[in-house]
């Protein structure tokens, strides 16, 4: 029950109240706002991330996960040089998925429903980097690290845990339309596989954040 409550409180409630992405568009463009990005990061992303890790560490702080006596379900969060390899693997996979979905949208649909507008100043890019990294850590901490570890006792089959994690991840992006949902499903499956294979949160969080940042940069 805790994972579903946490999902509703952190993710779905805000998305449902904000409505479809079309309500935020101006002539098909999702404009960048340094103020909105900063406010969202400070009052939503950081507190939500703190809540997840508060629950993950059983109120003992992140250092508890590196305690040799720790016997809980969550893997260590120590940084490793291998995290750079996981970053490269994750980013490459996300880019391939993103380009593949974009191509399908152009062939079988009417293209993606909107385009992004990137920042126009150095301060805007600094805030965007901070925001994308925070979002990457928030979503990977919940959908991969927390869910795939927390549900292990009730759902010992990895495939079922991946399905639950991916379904909730896609639901979180439903306002982006059918192609956004498809991209989320494929990315969720891929990132879940990477996490269960390497048991590392940092590499996939960095890849997720950098992928989001590149979406603005390429725009």
N, C-alpha and C positions, 0 to 999 in steps of 0.2 A: 504493500500500500504506500509506503514512504516514497518509492521512486515515482509513482503516478502523481502523488500530491506535489512533489517537488517539480515535476514537469509542468503541471498546471500553474503553480504559483510563479515559476520563473519564466516559462516560455509561452505556453499556449494562451494564457489569459490576456497578456499584452498584445499578442498577435491578433487574437479574435476581436479585441476591442478596437484595434487600429484599422480593421477592415482590409479590403483587397488593395494590392499595391497600386492599382489604377487611381485610387483616391489621392495618392501622393505625387502623381505625375503631372508634368506640365508640357503639353505637346509631345508626349511619348518619351520624355527625358526625366530621369530621377536626379534632380539637382542636388549637389553637395552643399551641406551647410556645416561650417566648422562649429557653430554654436550647438546644433543638434547632435553632432557626433560627440562633442565633448560632454554635453549633459547626459547623453545616453550612457557613455562610458563610465562617468562618475557616479550616477545615481542608479544605474541598472546593472551594467556589466560587472563592475568591481564588487558591489555588495552581493550579487548573485553568486559570483565565483567564490567569495569568502564563505557564503552559506554552504555551498557544496563541499568545500574542503573542511569546514567545521564538522559536517556530518561524516565525511570520509575518515577523518582522523579521530572520530569519537571524542571531540572536544579537547584533544591533547596537543594539537599543533602538528604541522607537517613532519617534524623531526620524529614523531612516533612511528612513521612508516619505515624509518631506517633503523629502528631499534632491533637488535639481533633477537630479542625475545618476542617480537611482534608475530602473532599467529593469525591475524585477520585475513580477509579475502583480497585486500588491495595490494598490488605490487609496489615495490620501492619507487621513489620519485627522485633518486639520485641522478644528477646529470652525468652523461657519459659521452665519450667521443663518438660512440655508435649512433647517438641521437642525430648527428649530422647526416649519417647514411639514411636514417629513417626519414629525415627531412627531405632529402633528395628523392627518395623513392615515393614518398607521399606527394610531393609537389608534382613530380612527373606524371604520376597516375591521375591526379586531379586535373592537370592540364589536358591530358588525353581525353578524359571523360568530358570535361567542359567543351572542348573543341568538337568532340563527337556529337554531343547533344545539340550544340549550335548548328552543326551541319545538318542533322536530322530535322531541326526546326525550319531551316531554310528549304529543305527538300520537300518535306511532308506537311509543313505548316506555313505560316505567314512570317516566319522569322521570330526572333525573340520579342516579347511584348513591349520591351522598353530598352533604352540605352542609359548608361551611367554618365554623369558629369563629374570629372575629377576636380580636386582642389586647384585653386589658381594662385596659391601663395606657399611660401616655405612653411609658414605656421600651419596652414591647412594640411599640408603633407605630413607634418610632424604629428598633428592630432590624428590623422588617418592611420598612420603607422601604429600609434598607441592603441587606437580603437580596433584595428584589425587583429593585432596581437591579442588583445583582451578577448575579443569575440572568439578567436581560434581556441584559446585556452578554456573559455567558458563552455563552448559547445563540445569540445573534445573531453573536457573533464566530466561532463555529465553523460553525454551519449555514448562515449567509449569507455573511459576509465571507470566511472561510477556504475553505470548500468551493467556493463559486461562483467564487472566483478561482483557487484551487489546481488545480481540475479543468479549467480553460479549455484547457490545452494538449492533454489527452487527450480531452476532450469539448468541441469547439468549438461544438457546437450548444447554445444557452442552454437550450432545452427539456429536453434530457437532463440537464444539470447541475441544473436545478430539480427534476426528478423524483428524482434521487439524494438531493439535500439534503432534500426533503420526505419521502421514504421513511424516511430515517434519523431525521428529526425526529419523525415519527409513531411509529416504533419505540421511540423514547426515552420516549414517553408511553403505551405499550401497557397499562400496569397500570391506567390510568384507564378502561378499558372501551371499548366500541365508539363511544360518543359522544365520549369524550375523543380517540380516534384520529381520528374524523371532524373534530373541531374542529382538531386538530393539522395534518391534511392541508390543510384550507382555509386556516388561518392561515399554514402554511408556504409554500403557493403564493403567497399574497398578499404576504407579507414578502419572498419571493424576487424577485417582480416589482418591488417598491419598491426593493430594493437594486440590482438590475441597471439599473433606470431612472435612479436618482439617484446611485448609487455612494457612498452615505453610510451609515456604520455607526451614528452617534450617534442619529439620529432614530428609527430602528427599534428600537434597544436601549432608548431611553427609553420608546417606545410599549409595548414588550413588558413592561418592568418596571412601568409605570403600570397596564397592563391587569391584571397579576397582583395588584397592590396593590388595585385597585378590586374584584376578586373577593372579597377579604377585607372591604373596606369595605362593600360591598353586602350581605354576609352578616350 
